[in-house]
Amino acid sequence: MEKFFYNLKKQPLFFISLFLFLGFSIWWVYINFFLSSATTHDKQLFAACYQILALFGAIIGFLTARHWGGYKSLLGQALVFLSLGLLLQSFGQSVYSYYIFFKKIEIPYPSIGDIGFFGSIIPYIYGVVILSRISGTGVSLKKIKNKVWIFLVPLIILFVVYFFFLRGYEFDWSSKLRIFLDFGYPFGQAIYVSIAILALLFSRNFLGGILKKPIIFLIIALIVQYIADFTFLYQANAGTWYVGGINDYLYCTSYFLMTLAVIYIGNTFQKIRSENLATIAVRPEGGSSNDKLFNQILVEIIKRQTRVGGRLAWEQVRKVRGITINDEETVNVSIAGEPKETINQLVDNYRNLFGDIAVEVSKSAVRYLIAELPDDQLPESLK
């Protein structure tokens, strides 16, 4: 019990989300399998409440994005837009619940609620595009053998969308907005899940370091979100959807997984910062020239950033023209350009990916090395 409370104190957000999910799971099982007198109102109450998980996940996501630099970094941007998607999902469910509990009417389609549900597709697409850049999908697709997946994955998903939802569709041009949403929902969701699947396929061999697992977990959570969306569209199209059923529980599960993913990324930030403070930087060898010092600084920054981002860290090195890579395995690199400018560009590349924490990591890695440099020779990014 003492260990339980210790872990609760150490990981409060995880346990809050877990307790919420377990509570909603028990509630769903009870009203669907044990409460024989359960009414539509009972099930609608569950459907109106589990969105708390989406709202909770969105708030944590926005706060976590700030740690990673917000709009100033790619990972921060991805978290902002995915959290916005969760927030819009919560808005859509709130509107639907308002129609039922306060207006006492059947949910209209289209309605204001679709601003939330359809609107969430746009930030999801943008967020997953950024995630694909972080996970190295663009780099992986340069390989000829991988290019077939660019066409195959979206084609399979679009075929499934057509087969289940749009085959034999009858156009009612008196409701153009409805036609737009009928096509927009399945096609929009097909776009973000296609990119997410491609990112998952190619990130396995590209991502590394301690960010690999949380980013892959976030991509999987997005795919589960799509499964919930797909199930809703399929059941609604087949006339088998009902409130509080398996589809609502799938949404509840997807919100829980998205929340866990952003908590995981937040914990990773704290882990990087803790390790950063605890790690003792390499002390310089006596009698080192400035050229040798700059090269040592470069090597130690790359080593520490590789610990965070794996091969992704090496991609940032390749983008700097002033760096010659002799051997990645032994981190054998040399500065071919102007030292200060070269190091500044590399650190800025890492900041654009992960925010100011990347600068902290770089400074910590070379603390003793930069102490040997005169102030006028110290790179601005390491001051």
DOGU-773380 format. One line per 10 residues: for each residue x, y, z of C-alpha. Coordinates in nm, 2 decimals, decimal comma, padded with zeros to 4 digits. Example, Ala and Ser with C-alpha at 12.3 -4.5 7.8 and 13.67 -1.06 7.14 Angstrom:
2
01,23/-00,45/00,78 ~ 01,37/-00,11/00,71
END
This chain:
383
00,00/00,00/00,00 ~ 00,29/00,23/00,08 ~ 00,43/00,17/-00,27 ~ 00,09/00,24/-00,42 ~ 00,07/00,58/-00,26 ~ 00,43/00,66/-00,36 ~ 00,35/00,58/-00,72 ~ 00,03/00,78/-00,69 ~ 00,22/01,08/-00,57 ~ 00,49/01,04/-00,84
00,24/00,99/-01,13 ~ -00,08/01,16/-01,03 ~ -00,20/01,24/-01,39 ~ -00,16/00,88/-01,49 ~ -00,36/00,75/-01,19 ~ -00,63/01,01/-01,23 ~ -00,68/00,91/-01,60 ~ -00,67/00,54/-01,51 ~ -00,93/00,58/-01,23 ~ -01,15/00,78/-01,47
-01,13/00,51/-01,74 ~ -01,19/00,22/-01,49 ~ -01,48/00,41/-01,35 ~ -01,64/00,46/-01,69 ~ -01,56/00,10/-01,79 ~ -01,74/-00,03/-01,48 ~ -02,03/00,20/-01,55 ~ -02,06/00,09/-01,91 ~ -02,04/-00,28/-01,82 ~ -02,31/-00,23/-01,55
-02,56/-00,05/-01,77 ~ -02,51/-00,29/-02,07 ~ -02,49/-00,63/-01,89 ~ -02,62/-00,61/-01,54 ~ -02,89/-00,34/-01,53 ~ -03,17/-00,51/-01,71 ~ -03,40/-00,20/-01,66 ~ -03,14/00,04/-01,82 ~ -03,32/00,30/-02,02 ~ -03,19/00,51/-02,31
-03,16/00,80/-02,06 ~ -02,92/00,59/-01,85 ~ -02,70/00,51/-02,15 ~ -02,72/00,87/-02,27 ~ -02,59/00,99/-01,93 ~ -02,29/00,77/-01,97 ~ -02,24/00,90/-02,33 ~ -02,25/01,26/-02,20 ~ -02,00/01,20/-01,92 ~ -01,71/01,00/-02,06
-01,61/01,30/-02,27 ~ -01,44/01,41/-01,94 ~ -01,15/01,19/-02,05 ~ -01,12/01,39/-02,38 ~ -01,13/01,72/-02,19 ~ -00,88/01,60/-01,94 ~ -00,65/01,47/-02,21 ~ -00,68/01,80/-02,41 ~ -00,58/02,01/-02,10 ~ -00,28/01,79/-02,03
-00,19/01,80/-02,39 ~ -00,18/02,18/-02,40 ~ 00,02/02,20/-02,08 ~ 00,26/01,93/-02,21 ~ 00,30/02,12/-02,54 ~ 00,42/02,43/-02,35 ~ 00,70/02,22/-02,19 ~ 00,81/02,11/-02,54 ~ 00,82/02,47/-02,67 ~ 00,46/02,50/-02,80
00,45/02,65/-03,15 ~ 00,83/02,70/-03,14 ~ 00,90/02,33/-03,18 ~ 00,76/02,05/-03,40 ~ 00,67/01,83/-03,11 ~ 00,50/02,12/-02,93 ~ 00,29/02,20/-03,24 ~ 00,19/01,83/-03,28 ~ 00,07/01,82/-02,92 ~ -00,12/02,15/-02,96
-00,32/02,03/-03,26 ~ -00,39/01,68/-03,14 ~ -00,51/01,83/-02,81 ~ -00,73/02,08/-03,01 ~ -00,88/01,77/-03,18 ~ -00,97/01,62/-02,84 ~ -01,12/01,95/-02,73 ~ -01,33/01,97/-03,04 ~ -01,45/01,61/-02,99 ~ -01,55/01,71/-02,63
-01,74/02,01/-02,77 ~ -01,93/01,79/-03,02 ~ -02,04/01,55/-02,75 ~ -02,14/01,84/-02,52 ~ -02,37/01,98/-02,80 ~ -02,53/01,64/-02,86 ~ -02,60/01,60/-02,49 ~ -02,75/01,95/-02,48 ~ -03,00/01,85/-02,76 ~ -03,10/01,55/-02,56
-03,11/01,66/-02,20 ~ -03,22/02,03/-02,24 ~ -03,39/02,05/-02,58 ~ -03,55/01,71/-02,54 ~ -03,52/01,65/-02,92 ~ -03,35/01,39/-03,14 ~ -03,00/01,49/-03,25 ~ -03,02/01,68/-03,58 ~ -02,78/01,61/-03,86 ~ -02,60/01,84/-03,96
-02,59/02,04/-03,64 ~ -02,36/02,27/-03,44 ~ -02,21/01,95/-03,29 ~ -02,06/01,87/-03,62 ~ -01,84/02,18/-03,58 ~ -01,67/01,98/-03,31 ~ -01,67/01,63/-03,46 ~ -01,59/01,73/-03,82 ~ -01,37/02,02/-03,70 ~ -01,15/01,78/-03,51
-01,04/01,61/-03,83 ~ -00,85/01,92/-03,95 ~ -00,62/01,95/-03,64 ~ -00,58/01,57/-03,63 ~ -00,45/01,58/-03,99 ~ -00,22/01,86/-03,92 ~ -00,10/01,71/-03,60 ~ -00,03/01,37/-03,75 ~ 00,15/01,53/-04,05 ~ 00,39/01,70/-03,80
00,43/01,37/-03,61 ~ 00,52/01,20/-03,94 ~ 00,80/01,46/-03,99 ~ 00,93/01,39/-03,64 ~ 00,91/01,01/-03,68 ~ 01,12/01,03/-04,00 ~ 00,85/00,92/-04,25 ~ 00,97/01,17/-04,51 ~ 01,32/01,04/-04,49 ~ 01,21/00,68/-04,50
00,99/00,74/-04,81 ~ 01,30/00,83/-05,01 ~ 01,38/00,47/-05,03 ~ 01,24/00,31/-05,35 ~ 01,11/00,00/-05,17 ~ 00,91/00,22/-04,94 ~ 00,75/00,44/-05,20 ~ 00,49/00,18/-05,29 ~ 00,34/00,22/-04,94 ~ 00,27/00,59/-05,01
00,01/00,47/-05,26 ~ -00,09/00,13/-05,12 ~ -00,19/00,24/-04,77 ~ -00,42/00,53/-04,87 ~ -00,57/00,33/-05,16 ~ -00,66/00,04/-04,93 ~ -00,82/00,28/-04,68 ~ -01,00/00,48/-04,94 ~ -01,14/00,16/-05,10 ~ -01,27/00,05/-04,75
-01,43/00,40/-04,71 ~ -01,60/00,37/-05,05 ~ -01,71/00,01/-05,00 ~ -01,87/00,06/-04,66 ~ -02,00/00,42/-04,68 ~ -02,03/00,56/-05,02 ~ -02,12/00,27/-05,26 ~ -02,46/00,34/-05,39 ~ -02,48/00,68/-05,22 ~ -02,79/00,87/-05,32
-02,73/01,25/-05,36 ~ -02,99/01,48/-05,21 ~ -02,89/01,82/-05,35 ~ -03,14/02,00/-05,13 ~ -02,90/01,95/-04,84 ~ -02,55/02,03/-04,98 ~ -02,40/02,05/-04,63 ~ -02,51/01,70/-04,55 ~ -02,35/01,57/-04,87 ~ -02,03/01,75/-04,78
-02,02/01,60/-04,43 ~ -02,12/01,25/-04,56 ~ -01,81/01,26/-04,78 ~ -01,60/01,47/-04,56 ~ -01,61/01,25/-04,25 ~ -01,49/00,93/-04,40 ~ -01,24/01,09/-04,64 ~ -01,10/01,33/-04,38 ~ -01,05/01,05/-04,13 ~ -00,90/00,83/-04,40
-00,63/01,10/-04,46 ~ -00,51/01,12/-04,10 ~ -00,52/00,75/-04,04 ~ -00,33/00,69/-04,36 ~ -00,05/00,92/-04,25 ~ -00,05/00,78/-03,90 ~ -00,02/00,42/-04,03 ~ 00,27/00,53/-04,27 ~ 00,44/00,70/-03,97 ~ 00,40/00,39/-03,76
00,54/00,17/-04,04 ~ 00,85/00,37/-04,10 ~ 00,92/00,51/-03,75 ~ 01,02/00,17/-03,61 ~ 01,35/00,17/-03,79 ~ 01,41/00,55/-03,77 ~ 01,31/00,67/-03,43 ~ 01,53/00,60/-03,14 ~ 01,62/00,72/-02,80 ~ 01,38/00,78/-02,52
01,13/00,96/-02,74 ~ 01,07/00,65/-02,96 ~ 00,81/00,48/-02,74 ~ 00,60/00,78/-02,65 ~ 00,57/00,90/-03,01 ~ 00,48/00,55/-03,14 ~ 00,23/00,52/-02,86 ~ 00,07/00,85/-02,96 ~ 00,05/00,73/-03,33 ~ -00,13/00,41/-03,21
-00,37/00,61/-03,00 ~ -00,46/00,81/-03,31 ~ -00,53/00,49/-03,50 ~ -00,76/00,37/-03,22 ~ -00,94/00,70/-03,24 ~ -01,00/00,63/-03,61 ~ -01,13/00,28/-03,53 ~ -01,39/00,45/-03,31 ~ -01,48/00,69/-03,58 ~ -01,50/00,42/-03,84
-01,72/00,21/-03,61 ~ -01,96/00,50/-03,56 ~ -01,99/00,57/-03,94 ~ -02,04/00,20/-04,01 ~ -02,31/00,15/-03,74 ~ -02,48/00,47/-03,83 ~ -02,48/00,37/-04,20 ~ -02,61/00,02/-04,12 ~ -02,87/00,16/-03,87 ~ -02,73/-00,04/-03,58
-02,58/00,24/-03,38 ~ -02,74/00,31/-03,04 ~ -02,63/00,54/-02,76 ~ -02,41/00,40/-02,48 ~ -02,32/00,09/-02,70 ~ -01,98/-00,05/-02,80 ~ -01,90/00,25/-03,01 ~ -01,93/00,49/-02,72 ~ -01,70/00,26/-02,52 ~ -01,45/00,26/-02,81
-01,45/00,64/-02,80 ~ -01,39/00,63/-02,43 ~ -01,10/00,39/-02,48 ~ -00,95/00,61/-02,75 ~ -00,97/00,92/-02,54 ~ -00,80/00,73/-02,26 ~ -00,52/00,62/-02,48 ~ -00,47/00,97/-02,62 ~ -00,45/01,10/-02,26 ~ -00,20/00,83/-02,17
00,01/00,93/-02,48 ~ 00,04/01,29/-02,39 ~ 00,11/01,20/-02,02 ~ 00,38/00,97/-02,15 ~ 00,54/01,25/-02,36 ~ 00,51/01,48/-02,06 ~ 00,69/01,23/-01,83 ~ 00,96/01,19/-02,10 ~ 01,02/01,56/-02,08 ~ 01,07/01,54/-01,71
01,29/01,24/-01,75 ~ 01,51/01,42/-02,00 ~ 01,54/01,72/-01,77 ~ 01,62/01,50/-01,46 ~ 01,88/01,30/-01,65 ~ 02,02/01,63/-01,78 ~ 02,07/01,77/-01,43 ~ 02,21/01,44/-01,30 ~ 02,46/01,37/-01,58 ~ 02,81/01,50/-01,53
02,94/01,66/-01,85 ~ 03,27/01,54/-02,00 ~ 03,57/01,73/-01,87 ~ 03,81/01,86/-02,14 ~ 04,15/01,71/-02,18 ~ 04,44/01,93/-02,08 ~ 04,61/02,14/-02,35 ~ 04,33/02,12/-02,60 ~ 04,33/02,38/-02,88 ~ 04,02/02,57/-02,96
03,96/02,37/-03,27 ~ 03,98/02,05/-03,07 ~ 03,75/02,20/-02,81 ~ 03,49/02,29/-03,07 ~ 03,50/01,94/-03,21 ~ 03,46/01,79/-02,87 ~ 03,16/02,02/-02,81 ~ 03,01/01,90/-03,14 ~ 03,06/01,54/-03,05 ~ 02,91/01,56/-02,70
02,61/01,75/-02,82 ~ 02,54/01,49/-03,08 ~ 02,59/01,21/-02,83 ~ 02,34/01,36/-02,58 ~ 02,08/01,45/-02,85 ~ 02,10/01,10/-02,99 ~ 02,01/00,97/-02,65 ~ 01,69/01,18/-02,68 ~ 01,59/01,14/-03,05 ~ 01,80/00,85/-03,19
01,85/00,86/-03,56 ~ 01,64/01,17/-03,57 ~ 01,93/01,35/-03,40 ~ 02,16/01,25/-03,69 ~ 01,92/01,39/-03,95 ~ 01,96/01,73/-03,79 ~ 02,34/01,69/-03,81 ~ 02,31/01,61/-04,18 ~ 02,12/01,94/-04,24 ~ 02,43/02,14/-04,12
02,66/02,19/-04,41 ~ 02,96/02,27/-04,18 ~ 02,97/01,92/-04,03 ~ 03,15/01,63/-04,19 ~ 03,02/01,29/-04,07 ~ 03,30/01,02/-04,08 ~ 03,13/00,75/-03,88 ~ 02,79/00,76/-03,70 ~ 02,86/00,44/-03,50 ~ 03,16/00,60/-03,32
03,03/00,96/-03,35 ~ 03,33/01,05/-03,55 ~ 03,25/01,40/-03,69 ~ 03,44/01,71/-03,76 ~ 03,37/02,08/-03,82 ~ 03,43/02,18/-04,18 ~ 03,27/02,53/-04,15 ~ 03,30/02,82/-03,91 ~ 03,28/02,66/-03,56 ~ 03,05/02,90/-03,38
02,81/02,92/-03,67 ~ 02,81/02,55/-03,72 ~ 02,73/02,47/-03,35 ~ 02,46/02,74/-03,34 ~ 02,29/02,60/-03,64 ~ 02,29/02,24/-03,50 ~ 02,15/02,35/-03,16 ~ 01,88/02,56/-03,34 ~ 01,78/02,25/-03,54 ~ 01,73/02,06/-03,22
01,54/02,35/-03,07 ~ 01,30/02,35/-03,37 ~ 01,22/01,99/-03,31 ~ 01,19/01,97/-02,93 ~ 01,19/02,33/-02,79 ~ 01,42/02,48/-02,53 ~ 01,48/02,15/-02,36 ~ 01,70/02,07/-02,65 ~ 01,91/02,37/-02,57 ~ 01,93/02,27/-02,20
02,05/01,92/-02,31 ~ 02,32/02,07/-02,53 ~ 02,44/02,30/-02,26 ~ 02,45/02,03/-02,00 ~ 02,65/01,80/-02,24 ~ 02,93/02,05/-02,28 ~ 02,93/02,24/-01,95 ~ 03,30/02,19/-01,88 ~ 03,40/02,22/-02,24 ~ 03,25/02,57/-02,29
03,41/02,68/-01,97 ~ 03,75/02,66/-02,15 ~ 03,64/02,90/-02,43 ~ 03,68/03,28/-02,41 ~ 03,34/03,46/-02,40 ~ 03,39/03,61/-02,75 ~ 03,43/03,25/-02,90 ~ 03,14/03,10/-02,71 ~ 02,85/03,01/-02,95 ~ 02,54/03,21/-02,88
02,32/02,90/-02,84 ~ 02,53/02,77/-02,55 ~ 02,54/03,10/-02,35
END
